[in-house]
Amino acid sequence: MNINIKATNIELTPKIKDYVQEKMDMLEKYLGSVDVINAKFEVELTTLHHNKGEIYRAEANLDVPGSLLRVEKTEKDLFKAIDKVKDHLTRSIKRYKEKRIDKKRNQKL
């Protein structure tokens, strides 16, 4: 899967880039025959004024036929945020595929 990775207020190191790519590649087995039109991933060091210390935000956007799958998570650890995005995106993909199958079944009636 070809992914555009963007970093805001943080340097996009090869370690971060490889980690994101590895996690997003894991999603391909859930996507199956679904074509991903566009895949974007953003990592950011953000300052949430209610929280002390460094807060990281990870966001993924997958353009799939008829829908946009978007997930955003914030954590104190960047890699934990990326993992949570991957986990939630996995659930979103499964839900999207179930809806797509249900629509096809309803059309046959």
C-alpha positions in Angstrom: 0.0 0.0 0.0 1.4 3.4 -1.0 1.0 5.8 2.0 1.7 9.5 2.2 3.2 10.1 5.6 3.3 13.6 7.1 4.9 14.8 10.3 4.0 18.0 12.1 6.1 19.5 14.9 8.2 16.3 14.8 11.0 15.0 12.6 9.9 12.1 10.4 12.7 9.7 11.1 13.2 6.4 9.2 12.2 4.5 12.3 8.8 6.3 12.5 8.3 6.0 8.7 9.1 2.2 8.7 6.9 1.6 11.8 3.9 3.4 10.1 4.5 1.5 6.9 4.7 -1.8 8.7 1.5 -1.2 10.6 -0.4 0.0 7.5 0.8 -3.0 5.5 -0.8 -5.3 8.1 -4.2 -3.8 7.1 -3.9 -5.2 3.6 -5.0 -8.7 4.7 -8.2 -7.1 6.1 -8.8 -5.0 3.0 -8.8 -8.0 0.7 -10.2 -7.0 -2.7 -11.1 -3.4 -1.5 -9.2 -0.9 -3.6 -7.6 1.9 -1.6 -7.7 5.1 -3.7 -5.6 7.2 -1.4 -3.9 6.5 1.9 -2.6 9.3 4.2 -1.0 9.0 7.7 -0.1 12.0 9.9 1.9 12.0 13.1 2.1 15.1 15.2 3.6 16.4 18.4 0.8 18.4 19.8 0.3 20.6 22.9 -3.0 19.9 24.6 -3.0 22.6 27.3 -4.8 20.3 29.7 -2.2 17.6 29.6 1.4 17.9 30.8 4.3 16.7 28.7 4.5 15.6 25.2 1.3 14.4 23.6 1.4 12.7 20.2 -1.4 12.5 17.7 -1.7 9.9 14.9 -4.3 10.1 12.2 -5.0 7.8 9.2 -7.3 8.5 6.3 -8.1 5.8 3.8 -10.1 6.7 0.7 -12.0 3.6 -0.3 -14.9 3.3 -2.9 -17.9 5.2 -1.5 -16.4 6.1 1.8 -13.5 7.7 3.8 -12.2 5.7 6.7 -10.7 8.1 9.2 -9.2 7.4 12.6 -7.4 9.8 15.0 -5.8 8.9 18.4 -3.7 10.8 20.9 -1.3 9.2 23.4 1.8 10.1 25.4 3.8 7.6 23.3 3.9 8.0 19.6 4.2 4.3 18.8 1.2 3.5 21.1 -0.8 6.1 19.2 0.1 4.5 15.9 -0.8 1.1 17.2 -4.2 2.3 18.4 -4.9 3.9 15.0 -4.1 0.6 13.3 -6.3 -1.4 15.7 -9.2 1.0 15.3 -8.7 1.2 11.5 -8.9 -2.6 11.4 -12.4 -2.5 13.0 -13.4 0.3 10.6 -12.4 -1.8 7.6 -14.3 -4.8 8.9 -17.4 -2.6 9.4 -17.0 -1.1 6.0 -16.8 -4.5 4.3 -19.8 -5.8 6.3 -21.9 -2.8 5.1 -20.8 -3.3 1.6 -21.8 -7.0 1.7 -25.2 -6.1 3.2 -25.8 -3.6 0.5 -25.1 -6.2 -2.2 -27.4 -8.7 -0.5 -30.2 -6.2 -0.3 -29.9 -5.2 -3.9 -30.5 -8.9 -5.0 -33.9 -8.9 -3.2 
